[in-house]
Amino acid sequence: MTTIVFPGQGSQNVGMGKDFNDNFKIANQAYQEIEDYSQINVRKIIFENAGNKLDLTQFTQICIFATSYVIFKTILNETDLQLDNINIMMGHSLGEYTSLACSNKISLKDCSIILKRRGELMNNEVIEIDTGMAALIGKDSNYVQKIIDDNNFDLEIANDNSPMQIVISGAKKELNKSKDTFLKIGIRKFVPLNVSAAFHSKFMLKAQEKLNIDINKLNFSENKISIISNFDANVYSDNVLIKKNLQFQMANKVKWTDSIKKLEEIEEKNIIEIGPGKVLSGLINRISKNFNIKSVNEIGDLSKWMKLKKYL
């Protein structure tokens, strides 16, 4: 059996998915559906970076989702991989929503609309305080949390990405104040991220409350595919619990390291990363060497390891 993982914000690049759109009818149709549902011309943003919108959270999330979904639908149509072969789906932050749409737990329409809303909320919610995020390279989450606690920094771990990469969130003034301390006691690199706010932290609580109104309205369908939650890194097949965890996701830490360890614990071996970039494949390799990992983000990746049924 196979686990599918989907990337989150930061994996975007201009032109992502264009080769699928130009060569596969099903890809073109999927992009069109998402554009119709979201009322956003995602292909103009992705392929042309019109108005430099691709890196704006308001548009980034729907664009990454659209590209991941398009590639996944193409794989199902053009190869021998089918939903019956997939045991688990999971994604990093917005990628968790992608997993819900690709597993058919929620509809493409609902996912397109709610990710448009999520991007808007995360982009616009924090205006009274200048907040941000920074990636810390070189130590694990326990080490980073101890530095935060020992120095009384008003910061939170936003993404536990791997034992060597942790992302923190907070007010930019607090991030700047903490930089020298982190670098003096073991952190190799302190990299401020180009994001609009402090995602996956207390600064997203109001946005999360607003989004939960929409999450509560989502209709979930039953199927055999399980989801690993960003919120607590556990495996779920119960849609009630999947929805409940989703309501905490935006304002809490993404437990990616623990999620991959959970896959290892339940003896999953094969992982396919689907969507722009190969960030997750790199993170997974740093967490564990016990997986067979493949990545699909361009047409050439398909021909390397899958038998195509047809190429349009």
C-alpha positions in Angstrom: 0.0 0.0 0.0 1.0 3.6 -0.5 0.9 6.9 1.4 0.4 10.1 -0.5 1.7 13.4 0.9 1.0 16.9 -0.4 3.1 20.1 0.1 2.2 23.4 1.8 3.0 27.0 1.4 6.6 27.7 0.3 6.7 25.0 -2.4 5.2 27.3 -5.1 7.1 28.3 -8.2 6.1 30.1 -11.3 4.9 27.7 -14.0 4.2 24.8 -11.7 1.8 22.3 -13.3 1.9 24.0 -16.7 3.3 20.8 -18.4 0.3 18.8 -17.1 -2.2 21.5 -18.1 -0.7 21.7 -21.6 -0.5 18.0 -22.2 -3.4 16.3 -20.3 -7.0 17.1 -20.9 -8.0 15.9 -17.4 -5.4 18.4 -15.9 -6.9 21.2 -18.0 -10.4 20.3 -16.8 -9.4 20.1 -13.2 -7.8 23.6 -13.3 -10.9 24.9 -14.9 -13.1 23.5 -12.2 -11.1 25.0 -9.4 -11.1 28.4 -11.2 -14.9 28.1 -11.6 -15.4 27.2 -7.9 -13.0 29.7 -6.5 -13.5 32.5 -9.0 -9.8 33.0 -9.1 -7.8 32.6 -12.4 -5.2 30.4 -10.8 -3.5 29.5 -14.1 -2.9 33.2 -14.9 -1.3 33.6 -11.5 0.7 30.4 -11.6 1.9 30.5 -15.2 2.4 34.2 -15.6 2.7 35.4 -11.9 0.3 38.1 -12.9 0.5 41.0 -10.5 3.2 39.1 -8.5 0.3 37.4 -6.7 1.8 33.9 -6.5 3.7 34.6 -3.2 0.7 36.4 -1.6 -0.9 34.0 0.9 -4.3 35.1 -0.3 -3.5 33.4 -3.6 -0.6 31.0 -2.9 -2.7 28.4 -1.1 -5.3 27.9 -3.7 -2.6 27.8 -6.4 -0.6 25.1 -4.6 -3.7 23.1 -3.9 -4.8 23.4 -7.6 -1.5 22.2 -8.9 -1.2 19.3 -6.4 -4.8 18.2 -7.2 -4.2 18.5 -10.9 -1.1 16.3 -10.8 -2.9 13.8 -8.6 -5.9 13.5 -10.9 -3.6 13.1 -13.9 -1.7 10.3 -12.1 -5.0 8.5 -11.4 -6.0 8.8 -15.0 -2.7 8.1 -16.7 -1.1 5.4 -14.6 -2.0 2.2 -12.7 -2.2 4.0 -9.3 -5.7 4.0 -8.0 -7.4 5.1 -4.8 -7.7 1.4 -3.8 -3.9 1.3 -3.6 -3.7 4.2 -1.2 -3.8 3.5 2.5 -3.1 7.0 4.0 -3.0 10.6 2.8 -1.6 13.6 4.6 -0.3 17.0 3.8 1.7 19.9 5.3 -0.7 22.7 6.5 -2.8 23.5 3.5 -1.7 20.2 2.1 -4.0 18.5 4.6 -6.9 20.1 2.8 -5.5 18.8 -0.5 -5.4 15.3 1.0 -9.1 15.6 2.0 -10.1 16.6 -1.6 -7.9 14.0 -3.3 -9.2 11.2 -1.0 -12.7 12.3 -1.9 -13.5 13.0 1.8 -14.6 16.5 0.8 -15.7 17.7 -2.6 -13.4 19.7 -5.0 -15.9 22.5 -4.8 -15.9 22.7 -1.0 -12.1 22.4 -0.9 -11.6 25.2 -3.5 -14.0 27.5 -1.6 -12.6 26.9 1.9 -9.0 27.2 0.8 -9.8 30.5 -0.9 -11.3 31.7 2.4 -8.4 30.2 4.5 -5.8 32.1 2.3 -7.7 35.4 2.7 -8.0 35.0 6.5 -4.4 34.1 7.0 -3.3 36.9 4.8 -5.4 39.6 6.3 -6.2 38.7 9.9 -3.2 40.1 11.8 -2.9 43.8 11.1 -2.4 45.5 14.5 0.9 43.7 15.2 3.7 43.0 12.7 4.2 39.3 12.9 6.3 36.7 11.0 8.1 33.4 11.0 11.6 32.1 10.9 13.2 28.8 10.1 15.8 27.5 12.5 18.3 25.0 11.1 20.4 22.6 13.1 18.4 21.4 16.2 15.2 19.6 17.0 11.9 20.9 18.5 12.8 20.0 22.1 16.1 22.0 21.9 14.3 25.0 20.3 11.5 24.9 22.9 14.0 24.9 25.8 15.7 28.0 24.4 12.3 29.7 24.1 11.4 28.7 27.7 14.7 29.6 29.2 14.8 33.0 27.7 11.0 33.8 28.1 10.7 34.5 24.4 7.1 35.1 23.4 7.5 32.7 20.4 5.8 29.4 19.4 7.0 26.5 17.3 4.8 26.6 14.2 6.2 23.7 12.2 8.2 20.8 13.5 9.5 19.9 10.1 12.4 17.6 10.9 14.9 17.0 13.6 17.1 19.6 11.9 14.5 22.2 10.8 12.0 24.0 13.1 9.9 27.0 12.1 8.9 29.5 14.8 6.2 32.2 14.8 5.8 35.5 16.7 5.9 39.2 16.6 8.7 40.4 14.3 10.2 42.4 17.2 10.4 39.2 19.3 11.9 37.2 16.4 14.6 39.9 15.9 15.3 39.9 19.6 15.8 36.2 19.7 18.0 35.7 16.7 21.4 36.3 18.4 20.5 34.0 21.3 19.5 31.1 19.0 22.7 31.5 16.9 24.9 31.7 20.0 23.7 28.4 21.5 23.5 25.8 18.7 21.2 27.0 15.9 23.3 27.0 12.7 21.0 29.2 10.7 18.1 31.6 11.5 16.2 32.4 8.3 13.3 34.9 8.4 10.5 33.7 6.1 8.7 35.7 3.5 5.2 35.3 4.9 2.5 37.7 5.7 1.9 36.7 9.4 2.8 34.3 12.2 1.0 31.2 10.9 0.2 28.2 13.2 0.3 30.3 16.3 -1.9 32.2 18.7 -2.0 35.1 16.2 -4.2 32.9 14.0 -6.8 32.2 16.7 -9.3 34.8 15.4 -8.8 33.6 11.8 -9.3 30.0 13.0 -12.6 30.9 14.7 -13.8 32.5 11.5 -12.7 29.6 9.3 -14.3 27.1 11.7 -17.7 28.4 10.7 -17.0 27.1 7.2 -15.3 23.9 8.4 -18.4 23.0 10.3 -20.4 23.2 7.1 -18.2 20.8 5.2 -19.8 17.5 4.2 -17.5 14.6 4.6 -17.8 11.3 2.7 -16.8 7.9 4.1 -14.1 5.8 2.4 -11.2 3.5 3.2 -8.4 6.1 3.1 -7.1 7.3 6.4 -5.8 10.8 7.2 -2.9 11.8 9.5 -3.7 15.0 11.3 -1.3 17.9 11.4 -2.7 18.8 14.9 -1.8 15.6 16.8 0.0 13.4 14.2 -2.5 10.5 14.7 -4.2 8.4 12.0 -7.9 8.9 11.5 -10.6 7.2 9.5 -13.5 8.7 11.5 -14.6 11.9 9.7 -16.0 13.5 12.9 -12.5 13.4 14.3 -10.8 14.5 11.1 -13.1 17.6 11.0 -12.5 18.3 14.7 -8.8 18.3 14.3 -9.0 20.5 11.3 -10.6 23.1 13.5 -7.4 23.4 15.5 -4.9 23.3 12.7 -4.4 26.9 11.7 -3.5 28.2 15.2 -1.4 25.2 16.3 1.9 23.5 15.5 2.2 21.3 12.4 3.6 18.1 13.8 5.3 16.9 10.6 8.1 15.0 12.3 5.7 13.1 14.6 3.4 12.4 11.6 6.3 10.7 9.7 7.3 8.8 12.8 3.7 7.6 13.0 3.9 6.2 9.4 7.1 4.4 10.5 5.4 3.1 13.6 2.5 1.5 11.6 5.1 0.1 9.1 4.1 2.1 6.0 7.0 1.9 3.5 6.0 3.6 0.3 5.5 7.4 0.1 4.6 9.5 -3.0 4.9 13.3 -2.7 2.6 14.9 -5.2 2.7 18.6 -6.0 5.2 21.4 -6.6 8.7 21.0 -5.4 10.3 18.2 -3.4 10.5 19.8 0.0 8.6 17.1 1.8 10.7 14.3 0.4 13.8 16.0 1.8 12.2 16.5 5.2 11.1 12.9 5.3 14.6 11.6 4.5 15.9 13.6 7.4 13.4 12.1 9.7 13.8 8.5 8.7 15.6 6.4 6.1 13.1 3.6 6.2 10.8 4.8 3.4 10.8 4.4 -0.4 10.0 7.9 -1.5 9.1 9.2 -4.9 8.1 12.7 -6.0 5.9 13.8 -8.9 5.9 17.5 -9.8 6.5 17.3 -13.6 5.6 15.0 -16.4 9.2 13.7 -16.5 8.7 12.3 -13.0 5.9 10.0 -14.3 7.9 8.4 -17.0 10.8 7.6 -14.6 8.9 5.2 -12.5 5.3 4.7 -13.7 3.9 3.0 -16.7 1.8 5.5 -18.6 -1.5 4.3 -20.1 -1.5 7.2 -22.6 0.0 10.6 -23.1 -2.2 13.3 -24.6 
